[in-house]
Amino acid sequence: MVTLLPAPPARAAVPALPVVPDAGVLPPAGSAGSALRVGPLPQDAHLAHLDARGDAGFLQYPSWAVVKDTWRSEGIGWYDTNGVVVGSALVLYRKMPKVPYWFAYLPEGPVIDWTDPKPERWLTPLLEHLRARHVFTVRMGPPLAHRRWRAQTVKDAVRHGLKHLDRVTPDEIDPLGATVALRLGDLGWRASGDGADAQPRYTFELPFEGRPLDQVKAGFNQEWKRAISKADKAGVDISVGGYEDLPAFFELLQVTERRNGFRLGRELPYYQRQFRALNTESAGRMKLYLARFEDRLLAAHTLISSGSRVWYQTGASTDHGRGVRPSHALQWRMIRDVHERGVPVYDMRGVSPVIDPDDRLFGVLRWKLGTNGRVVENLGEWEYPVMPALHKAFRAYLSIR
């Protein structure tokens, strides 16, 4: 039986974007010899480009514009001389108070060829398009890795009291990420700065590397293996829920926030809108996994998929029943499902670079290290001052908020 998702509520009123001059014609590329043009991209063509790539993050799909309903949004494309779409981006716009200028944000985007030795071929026409939109500052998050640390390397660093990943020699420096960072700096882009990124700069991932599931599990530490076994023997029941289970998930999330001393700042309608938007775009894009014991809901985790990538997004659990290890049981079921799909890497999303056992921020990383995955420092978010004076005023405003 097909379950119909509830109709979305009316979209919140937001200011209209300025019209791009000659909007029916693609703006010319800005650098000499460039064959690329940037212009509006219809949603069906946007989805077709992302699906053909298969490696784009969910924050670059058109559905994310529905989730971020207090921002204006636009899908744009990079077109070659034959009019073929060779790149795309979801751009979110927020108006600056009291003046007719906009902040533009490309979360974990754009989706372009970052291996091109001349990124200005892509970025110059992007800036021209945004300048026509009265954008004063643009921020983007190139979806590239910079450094990686294996779980054992991090554990050794903790044992030696190094406190922060910046003091730990990485096992790998990604050559593409490192090169792109240098090229962006040469082009006038600047890293947003430590703690300023909207998306997590440090993430944790479990690469399967072609290993069968039993070998993946064999790499888990003893705590994880015992926890999975204990949950199984206790009879913890794992199921995939639906839209109607989101209120219960949100109640658990509030309990988790109070217990761990953090606040995500999201309310139930945010998760309902996200679940509805992502699954309307592609059935099963967002799933809600539930762990019950003796008919009581103990934990719930969300999972998001697009193309060949899968993310664990948000986890929540009660204060009671933790002894039967419902969160470990949930993750093990999610790992099994992701592995069965043939996905090469399971992204367990954000962690802190703090590796001090006495700091509460280390708790999430410590838990994820038990899977024997690796920490990834991503390239992070970069800004360009399209209008330098307004950009400077905007940065000053942020510094005093």
N, C-alpha and C positions, 0 to 999 in steps of 0.2 A: 504494500500500500504506500502511495506517495504522500508524504506529509508536506502541506503547503506552508511556507514561511509566512508570518504575519506581514501585512503591508507596512512599508516604512512610514514613519511619521513625517509630517511636513518638514522640509529642510529649513534650517535656520536662515534668516535673512542676513546676507553679507553684501558688502559694496560690490558694484559691478567693476570689472576690469576695464581699463581704457581700450578702445578699439585700435588694433594695429593698422597703421596706414596701408592702403592697398591690400587689405586682408585676403583678398582672393588670389593674390600672387605671392609666391614664396619669396621671402627676402633674399637678396644676393648674399653669397658667401663673402666673408670679409678679407681673407688673406689671398695674396697673389697666387694664382695657380690652383686654388682650392676648387674642387669639383662638387662640394657639398653645399646644400641649402637647408635651412631650417624653416619649418612652417607648421601650422596646425595639423594634427593627425586624427582622423576619424577613429572612433573607439574600436570598430571592427578591425581596422588596419593595425591599430595599436596592439590589440590582443594577438593578431596573427603574427606580428613581429616578435612579441615576447614568447609566444608558444613555439615559434620556429627556433628561437635561440635556446630555450629550455633551461637557461641558467640564471634568469633574472629573479631578484628577490620579490617577495609579495608586496613590498612597499612601493614598487614601481608599476603595479597593475592598476588599471582604471578603478577597480573596486575600492582601492585605498582612498580615493578622493571622496567616496561616499562615507567612509568611516570618519574622515577628517572634515566634517560637515561645516565647521566654522571657518574654514579656509576656502578661498576661490581655488579653482584648479583648471588645468589645461593639459591635454595630451599633445605633445609635439613630436615631429619626426625629422630625421636627417634624410634628405633625398639626394641620390646621385644624379648625374646628368641625364639619365634615362628615366628619372622620376621614380626609381625604385627606393623603397624605404630600407635604409641600411643602419638606422639607429633610432632610438625612441627615448622618451622621458615623460614621466608624470611630474608636472611642476605644480607645487602648491604656492599660493600667493596670500600674503597677509598685508593689509594696508597699514601704513604708519599713521599714528594718531595726528589729526589736524592738518595733514598735508597730503596732496594727491600722489603719493609715491608708495611703492610696494616693496616688500621683502619677498624674495623668491627662494623656494626650498625644493631641492630634488633629493628626497630621501633614498639613500643607497642607490643613487643613479648619477648620471644618465647611463642607459644601456647602449653603449657604443663600443667601437673597437679600441680598447685601451692599449693594444699592442702597437698601434700606429706610432711611428717615431716622431710624428708631428701632431701632437694633440691639439695644436691651435687650429688645425683644419676643422676640428669638431667644435672647439670651444669659442672661436671667434664668431661664427654665425649664431651660436647660442646666445652670446652676449648681445649681439645686434638685435636679435628677436626680443630679448628681455628689456633692452633699452627702449625699444618701441612700446613696450608694455609699461613704461614709467617705473621700472625697477631700479632701486638705488643700491641694493646689495643682493647678491645671489650666494646661496650656500648649497653645496652639493656633497654627496658622499660616495666617491668612487668605490665600487664594490670589489675592492682588491685587498688582499692580505699583505702585511708588511713583515711581521716576525712571528715565529711559532716556537713554542716550548712543549716538549713532551711531558707527560705526567710525572715520570720519574725525575726529570730535571727539576721540575717545580718542587717535588717532595724533598729532593736533596737540598735545594736552596732554602726551604723552610727549616730543615734540620741544621743548616749552617747559619740561621738567623739573619737572612738577607732582607727580609721585611717587604720588599717591593720588586716586581718583575723587572723594572728598569735597571736593577742591579744584577740581573741574572743574564748570563750570556745565552742568547737564543740558540736553539738547535738548528734553526733555519731562518735565513733572511730571504724573503721572496724577491727575486731579481726584478720582476715586473713592477711590483708595488714600490720598491725602492727607487726604480728609475722614473716612474710616473711622479712620485713625490718631488724629485729633483726638477723634472720638467715643469710641473705646476708652479713651483717656486720661481723658476725663470720667467714664467708668463705672468707673474704678478699675483698669483693666488697665494693665500696664506692659510695655514692650518688654523682651525677654530680655537685650538688651545685645550689644554688638559681640563677635563670636566665640562667643557662647553658643548660637546657633541650631543645632539638629540638622540642619536642611536648609539648603542654600546660600542665603544672602541675595542674592548676586549671581549671575546666570545670563547666558548668552549665547544669543541666538536669531537665527535667519535667517528673516525674514518674506518670503514669496513675493509677497504683494500682487498676486496675479493675473497676475504676469509669466510668460511662457513660459520653459522651462528654459534656452534659450540666453541669454536676458537675465539670468537668475540667475547663470549661469556668467560672463557678460561682466563682472559686478561683482566677481569674484574678483581678488585682486592677482596680479601676475606670478609670484610664487613658487608659488601654488596652481595656476595654469594650467600652468606648466612641470612641476610635480610630477605632475599628472594625466596630461599628455601623456607624460612619461617612463615612468610606470607602465604606460600603455597600450602604448607601443612595446616595453617590456621583456617584456610578456606576463604581467604580474601577474594571477593568476586570482582573481576574487572569487566567493564562494559563500555560501549560507546554511546553516549547520551545524545541529546538533541537540544533544540532551541528552548524547549520547556524546562530544561535542567539548568539553564543559566542563572536563575535566581539563587538556587542552592549553591552553585559554584561561587557566586559573588559573596554569599554569606561566609563561606569558608575562606575566601580571599580576605575579607575584613578581619577574620580571626587571625589569619597568618600575618597580616600587616601589624596588628597589635602585638602579637607574640614576638615578632622579629624587629620591631621598632622602625618600620619604614612605611611610606605612603606612596602608592603609585599615582594617586590623584585621578583615578578613573571611577566612574559610577556604572551601575548596571546597564543603563541605556547604551553606553559605549560598547560593551561586549555584545549586547543584543544587535546593535547596528553592524558591528564587525562580522558577527556570525552570519547575519542575513546577507550582507553585501558580498562577502567572499564566496558563500555557497550559492548565491544567485548567479554569480559570474561563472563559477565552475563547481558542480556538485562535489562535496567532500573536501573542498579546499581547506576548510577549518573544521576540526573535529574536537569534541569534548570527551575525554576519557574519565571514567568514574570508578572509584574503588569503594566497595561496600563490604562491611563485615557485620554479620548478624543483622542484616537489613538496615544498617545505619551507614550513611554516606560519610566516609572518613577523609577522602582526598579527591581532587579533581585537577586535571592538567589539560591544557589546550595544545593542539598540534596544527601547524599550518603547512600546506604543501603547494608548490608551484613548479611545474616542469620536473627537473631532476633534483630539486632541493626540498628539504624538509626541515622545519624548525619546531622545537619545543618552545612555546612562547611564555605561558604563565602557569604557575603551579600554586595550589592552595590545599590546606589540610586543617583538620580540627586539632584541638589541644588534647583530646582523649583518643584512645585507641592507637596511639603511635607505636606501641609495642609490637603490633602485628605487621609493621612496616608497609603501610599502604602506598606510600610514595615510591618506594623501591619497586613494589609490584607493578605500579602504573608505568614507571619508566621501562621496566623490563618488557612489558607488553607492547609499549610504543616502539621500543628498539626492535623487537621481533617483527612488528608490522612493517616498519620502515625497511628493515633488511630484506623482508620477503618481496618487497616491491623492486628490489635491485638498485635502490638509491645508494650512491657510493659513500655519502657522508651524512651523519645525523648531527644537525646543528642544535646544540643545547643552549644557545643564545648567551646572554650577557653574564659576565663575571667581573669581579673587581681585580685590579692588578696588585692589590694589597695581599701579602702572603704572611702576615703576622698572625700567629695563632691566637693572640690575645685581642685581636681586632674582630668585631662582629662581622665586618665585611668579608672576612676570609671564609665564613661558614659555607656559603653557597659554592665557592670554588672547591673547598675541601670535599664537599659531597660529590661534586661532579668528577673530581680527580679519581674517585673510586672506580670509574669505568675504564681507566687507563687510556683516555683520549689525549687531547692536547689543547693548550691555550693558544689562541690566535689574536695577535694585535692587528687590527685592520688599519687601513690607511687613514681612516677617520674622515671628518668633515672639513671642507675647505671653503673659504669665502673669497669673493672678488668684489671690490668696491666699484660698482658701475658708476656711481656718483660719489666721489671720494669725500666731499664735505658732509653729505648726509650720512654716509657710512660711518664717518668719525663720530658724528653726533649720536648715531644709533648705538655704537659701541660704548660711548660714554653713558648713555641712558641705561644700557644693560648693566654696566659696572656699579651703578648706584641703586639698582632695584633691590 
